[in-house]
Amino acid sequence: MSPDQPTVLVVDDERDVADLYAMWLEGDYRVRSAYEGEEALAVLDDAVDVVLLDRRMPGRSGDEVLARIRERDIDCRVVMVTAVKPDFDILEMGFDDYLVKPVSKDELHEAVERMLTRVDYGTQLQEYFSLVSKRAVLESEKDPESLESNEEYDRLQAEIEDLEAEVDTARDRLDGHDDFVGAFQDL
């Protein structure tokens, strides 16, 4: 398993369910499991990219765990995977996606991939805007002849074009999941 492989934390008080989800994901991701809320918060760190979180658990509920994750400002995506049917209370919750059990292996993989695409897209988009801003500053301060003859400016232009292509590809993947708006939650 490569160290740059994304890490998924599976949190469910039903051990069989948590272990099944972990087994489904282990080939593609680093997987951690927790069987209750306090344990989840203890094993959660900045290395976790996606949390699959049950809402209804004894002790600290998934709702409470989610609130603590957001309070700790950990940069991860949270997918509620629960038998609790969504109601208007979800409007105030800081999750990124909501799946109602039972879920299939494919649904779980698709949810994790959507979350990882959002992270990639947000990072790429921020980098893209930074580079475009630098280009705009140079173009407002330098004459066109100076820009044309500058290798660093040429590299900047090439970086912008490459990143633009990557951002477009990520956007297309998000569009395919009707998830484009969610990508802007962090921006």
N, C-alpha and C positions, 0 to 999 in steps of 0.2 A: 504494500500500500504506500503510495507516494505521500510525502509530508504536505504537499500542496493540495491534497484532496480535501474537498469541503467536509465539514464536520456537522453531523445532525445529532441533536439530543432528543431522544424519545422519552416522553414523560406520561406514564399511565399507571394507575394503581392496580390494574388487572395485569399481573405479570405475564400471562399467556399472550395478551394483546400486545404489550410492549415488546416482548421477545419476538413475536411474529413480525411486527413492523421492523425491528432491528434486523432480523434475518433477511427480510425483503430488500433492505437498503445496503447491507454490509458489502456487497460486491462493488458498489459504486461510490460509497462514501465512508468516511470514518464515522462510526456510530457509538454514541454513549447512551446508556439507559438509566432512568431513574424511576422508582416505583412509588414515589410520593413527593409532595411539593417541596419540603425542606431539603430532601436529597437532591432534587433538581436544582435548587438554588446553590447548593454546595458544590455541585460539579459543573455548573455553568460558568464559563469564562469567555474571554475575548476570542478564543479559538473556535467557538461554536458559531456556525453560520445560520443554521435553521433549527428551530425548536418545534417539535410536534407535541402539542400539549392537550391533555384531556382536561375538561372543565370540572367535572364532578369527581372529586377525590376527597377521602377523609383527611382530617387535619387541615393543611393549607390547600385550598381549592386552586384549580387552574386559573380562575379569575384573579386570585390573590398573587399567584406566581407571576402571571402576566404583568400585573401592576408593579411588582418588585423588579422584574426584568427592565421595564421602562424607567423606573426610578433609578436603577443602577446605570442607566444609559449605555447598556451593552448593545453594540451594533450587530444585531441579528434579526432575522425574520422569524415571526411566530405564526404557526398555523394551528388553530384550534382544531383538534380531531376528537370529536365528542358525540355522544348520543343525545346531548342536550339540543333540542330544536332551537334555532335562533329566534329571539324576540327583540323588541325594541331596545332592550338593555345593551345589545351589542354595539349600538351606535356610539357609546361612550368608551368602548374597549379599544385598546391599542394593538389589536392583532392585525396580521397582514392577509390572512385567508382563513376560511372557516369551512371545515368538512364535517358532514354529519355521518356518523357510523351507521352501518358498516361501510368501510372503504375497501377498495380493491388494491392490489399491489400496484397496478397501473395508475390509479388515482393518486396514490401516495407518492409515487415517483414523479408524476406530472406536477404535483403541488410543490415538491422540493425543487424541481427544475425551474418552475416559475419564480420561486423565491430567489434562487441563485441568479437567474436572468435579471431580475430587478436590481440586485446588488451590482452586477456587472454593468448594467445600463446606467445606473445612477453614477457610478464612479467614472465611467467613460464620458458621460454627458458633462460632468463637472470638469473633467480634464479638457474636453473639447471647448467648453466656454472659456476656460482659462487661456488656452492657446489663441482662440479667436480674439479675445480681449487684448492679448499681447500684440497680435498682428494689427489690430485697429489703432493701438497707441503708436506703433512704429509708422504706420501709414499716415497718421495725422502729423507726425513730427519730421518725417524724412521725405525727401523728394523722390519721385518714382525712379530716377536714374540710380540713386544710392541703393534703393531696395533691390533693383534688378541685378546689380553687380555684387550683392552680398550673399555669401554662401550660407551664413546662419539664417538669413531670411528665407532662402530657398529650402533649407531643412525644415524650418517652421511651417512653410507652406505644405511640404510633403507630409509632415506629421498631422497637420490639420486634415488633409485629404484622406490619409489612412484612417484616422480616428473617425472621420465622418462616415466612412464605409462601415466601420465596426459598429458605430452607433445605429446606423440604418439597419444593419443585420439584426442587432439586438431588438430594435423597435419592431421589426417585422416579426420576430419570434414572439414578442409580447402581444402584438396585434392578433396573432394567430390564436391567442388564448383569451381574447377579450379582456386583457389585463393591462392595457396601455396606461390608463389613468393611475393605477396603483404604483407605477414606476415613479411618479412624481411626488409621492407621499413624503419622501425624505429630502426633496430639493427645496 
